[in-house]
Amino acid sequence: MRWLLIALLVSLGGLLLAAAGVARHVWVHRKQLKQKQLQSDVVVVGAPEESDLS
């Protein structure tokens, strides 16, 4: 009976570790996407609104 309780606690610890790894992966990935998006934002100044080729 004692070994079942130990196995349960070990498996719960493993699940918590896996969940923490997934959460960290998502957090890091979102941080990288946010930085890429900020770097790729370009403001075009002085661009003509209409073309003269009509």
N, C-alpha and C positions, 0 to 999 in steps of 0.2 A: 504494500500500500504506500509505503514511504517513497519508493522509486517512481510511482505514478505521479505523486505530487512534485517530485524533483523534475521529472520529464515535462510536466505541465508548466512549471516555472521557467525552465530552460526554453521551451517553445514560445512562451509569452515574451521572454527577453529577446529571442530571435525576431519575433514579429515586430516588436517595438524598434529594434535596430533597423530592420528593413523599412519600416514606415518612416523613420528619421532619415534614412538614406534617400528615399523617394522625395520627401519634403525638401531636403537640401538640394537635390538635383533640380527640382522644379524652381526653387528660389534662385539658384545660380543661372539657370537657363533664362528665366524671365529677366534677370538683371542684365545678362548679355544682350538679349533682344532689345531691351530698353536703350542700352548704350548704342547699339547699332542704329536704332531708329533716330536717336538724337544726332548721330554723326551724319546720317544720310538726309536729314532735313535741310533743304536748300531754299533760300528765299530769293526769288527772281525780282530784281528791282529794275524798273524802267522798261519792262517788256510791253510791246504794243498790244492793245486789246483787240484791234481789228486789223485785218490784212488789206493792203491796197490792191491785191490781185483779183478782185471780184469782177 
